[in-house]
């Protein structure tokens, strides 16, 4: 089995798709213990990647909303 790329190099979509595959393989129960542990560890790393991407997206949205709100406040100051 080829070595998968490090989670830090994956897009959100790729990490999520691989995580779904890992979960399905774990749920099947067809792997020996050592392979199940390796899959679990990979799944944890992939979940961390997904969370990092989502947290980054939330931060970007918050910044955009804040910037838009500040721009609107600046416009209101000019009208006074």
GROMACS elastic network, one bead per residue, 0.5 to 0.9 nm:
[ bonds ]
;  ai    aj funct       b0    kb
    1     4     6  0.88088   500
    3     6     6  0.88278   500
    4     7     6  0.83838   500
    5     8     6  0.81933   500
    5     9     6  0.66439   500
    5    10     6  0.73851   500
    6     9     6  0.56935   500
    6    10     6  0.72681   500
    6    45     6  0.88465   500
    7    10     6  0.53897   500
    7    11     6  0.85871   500
    7    15     6  0.70610   500
    7    42     6  0.83891   500
    7    45     6  0.63966   500
    7    46     6  0.58887   500
    7    48     6  0.84269   500
    7    49     6  0.61974   500
    8    11     6  0.82920   500
    8    45     6  0.88678   500
    8    46     6  0.87157   500
    8    49     6  0.65728   500
   10    13     6  0.79622   500
   10    14     6  0.58831   500
   10    15     6  0.57913   500
   10    46     6  0.87343   500
   10    49     6  0.77138   500
   11    14     6  0.52078   500
   11    15     6  0.61172   500
   11    16     6  0.84970   500
   11    49     6  0.83480   500
   11    50     6  0.83982   500
   11    53     6  0.80943   500
   12    15     6  0.51916   500
   12    16     6  0.60404   500
   12    17     6  0.85568   500
   12    49     6  0.70814   500
   12    50     6  0.55323   500
   12    51     6  0.88008   500
   12    52     6  0.88039   500
   12    53     6  0.60747   500
   12    54     6  0.81339   500
   13    16     6  0.51381   500
   13    17     6  0.61125   500
   13    18     6  0.85863   500
   13    50     6  0.82869   500
   14    17     6  0.51582   500
   14    18     6  0.61336   500
   14    19     6  0.84500   500
   15    18     6  0.51890   500
   15    19     6  0.59655   500
   15    20     6  0.86155   500
   15    46     6  0.55408   500
   15    47     6  0.76571   500
   15    49     6  0.67800   500
   15    50     6  0.64029   500
   16    20     6  0.62265   500
   16    21     6  0.87193   500
   16    46     6  0.71964   500
   16    47     6  0.76579   500
   16    49     6  0.86464   500
   16    50     6  0.65336   500
   17    20     6  0.51917   500
   17    21     6  0.64564   500
   17    22     6  0.87940   500
   18    22     6  0.61738   500
   18    23     6  0.86369   500
   18    43     6  0.82163   500
   18    46     6  0.75995   500
   19    23     6  0.61500   500
   19    24     6  0.85662   500
   19    42     6  0.81015   500
   19    43     6  0.56243   500
   19    44     6  0.86117   500
   19    46     6  0.59955   500
   19    47     6  0.70412   500
   20    23     6  0.51652   500
   20    24     6  0.61998   500
   20    25     6  0.86668   500
   20    43     6  0.86934   500
   21    24     6  0.51065   500
   21    25     6  0.61822   500
   21    26     6  0.86088   500
   22    25     6  0.51411   500
   22    26     6  0.61585   500
   22    27     6  0.85603   500
   22    39     6  0.61688   500
   22    40     6  0.76469   500
   22    42     6  0.77449   500
   22    43     6  0.61587   500
   23    26     6  0.50719   500
   23    27     6  0.60221   500
   23    28     6  0.85855   500
   23    39     6  0.82864   500
   23    40     6  0.82657   500
   23    43     6  0.73301   500
   24    27     6  0.50716   500
   24    28     6  0.62105   500
   25    28     6  0.52129   500
   25    29     6  0.69317   500
   25    30     6  0.74249   500
   25    31     6  0.77598   500
   25    36     6  0.84505   500
   25    39     6  0.81183   500
   26    29     6  0.55203   500
   26    30     6  0.76223   500
   26    31     6  0.74419   500
   26    36     6  0.63884   500
   26    39     6  0.71508   500
   26    40     6  0.76372   500
   27    30     6  0.83048   500
   28    31     6  0.79789   500
   29    32     6  0.81423   500
   29    36     6  0.81165   500
   30    36     6  0.87503   500
   31    34     6  0.79804   500
   31    35     6  0.58594   500
   31    36     6  0.57647   500
   32    35     6  0.54833   500
   32    36     6  0.61680   500
   32    37     6  0.87563   500
   33    37     6  0.61762   500
   33    38     6  0.86655   500
   34    37     6  0.51657   500
   34    38     6  0.63392   500
   34    39     6  0.86844   500
   35    38     6  0.50013   500
   35    39     6  0.61002   500
   35    40     6  0.85142   500
   36    39     6  0.50069   500
   36    40     6  0.60700   500
   36    41     6  0.86265   500
   37    41     6  0.62169   500
   37    42     6  0.85986   500
   38    41     6  0.51398   500
   38    42     6  0.61859   500
   38    43     6  0.85317   500
   39    42     6  0.50254   500
   39    43     6  0.60093   500
   39    44     6  0.85876   500
   40    44     6  0.62123   500
   40    45     6  0.87003   500
   41    44     6  0.51013   500
   41    45     6  0.63155   500
   41    46     6  0.86413   500
   42    45     6  0.50991   500
   42    46     6  0.61160   500
   42    47     6  0.85544   500
   43    46     6  0.50056   500
   43    47     6  0.60264   500
   43    48     6  0.85455   500
   44    47     6  0.50768   500
   44    48     6  0.62652   500
   44    49     6  0.87554   500
   45    48     6  0.50900   500
   45    49     6  0.63837   500
   45    50     6  0.88211   500
   46    50     6  0.62758   500
   46    51     6  0.86067   500
   47    50     6  0.50828   500
   47    51     6  0.61333   500
   47    52     6  0.85683   500
   48    51     6  0.50406   500
   48    52     6  0.60812   500
   48    53     6  0.86229   500
   49    52     6  0.50966   500
   49    53     6  0.62462   500
   49    54     6  0.86385   500
   50    53     6  0.51719   500
   50    54     6  0.61837   500
   50    55     6  0.85543   500
   51    54     6  0.50441   500
   51    55     6  0.59483   500
   51    56     6  0.84118   500
   52    55     6  0.50786   500
   52    56     6  0.60524   500
   52    57     6  0.85461   500
   53    56     6  0.50955   500
   53    57     6  0.61895   500
   53    58     6  0.87091   500
   54    58     6  0.62049   500
   54    59     6  0.86157   500
   55    58     6  0.50882   500
   55    59     6  0.61999   500
   55    60     6  0.86458   500
   56    59     6  0.50592   500
   56    60     6  0.61914   500
   56    61     6  0.86294   500
   57    60     6  0.50703   500
   57    61     6  0.61631   500
   57    62     6  0.85477   500
   58    61     6  0.50791   500
   58    62     6  0.60401   500
   58    63     6  0.85118   500
   59    62     6  0.50890   500
   59    63     6  0.61196   500
   59    64     6  0.86032   500
   60    63     6  0.50954   500
   60    64     6  0.61569   500
   60    65     6  0.86010   500
   61    64     6  0.50454   500
   61    65     6  0.60699   500
   61    66     6  0.84213   500
   62    65     6  0.51240   500
   62    66     6  0.59908   500
   62    67     6  0.84417   500
   63    66     6  0.50273   500
   63    67     6  0.59546   500
   63    68     6  0.84648   500
   64    67     6  0.50436   500
   64    68     6  0.60770   500
   64    69     6  0.84994   500
   65    68     6  0.50927   500
   65    69     6  0.60779   500
   65    70     6  0.85576   500
   66    70     6  0.60684   500
   66    71     6  0.85150   500
   67    70     6  0.50511   500
   67    71     6  0.60845   500
   67    72     6  0.85753   500
   68    71     6  0.50589   500
   68    72     6  0.62403   500
   68    73     6  0.86732   500
   69    72     6  0.51207   500
   69    73     6  0.62591   500
   69    74     6  0.86920   500
   70    74     6  0.61437   500
   70    75     6  0.86075   500
   71    74     6  0.50854   500
   71    75     6  0.62742   500
   71    76     6  0.87648   500
   72    75     6  0.50535   500
   72    76     6  0.63483   500
   72    77     6  0.88266   500
   73    76     6  0.50791   500
   73    77     6  0.63667   500
   73    78     6  0.89073   500
   74    77     6  0.51550   500
   74    78     6  0.66007   500
   75    78     6  0.53518   500
   75    79     6  0.68627   500
   76    79     6  0.53115   500
   76    80     6  0.69710   500
   77    80     6  0.55412   500
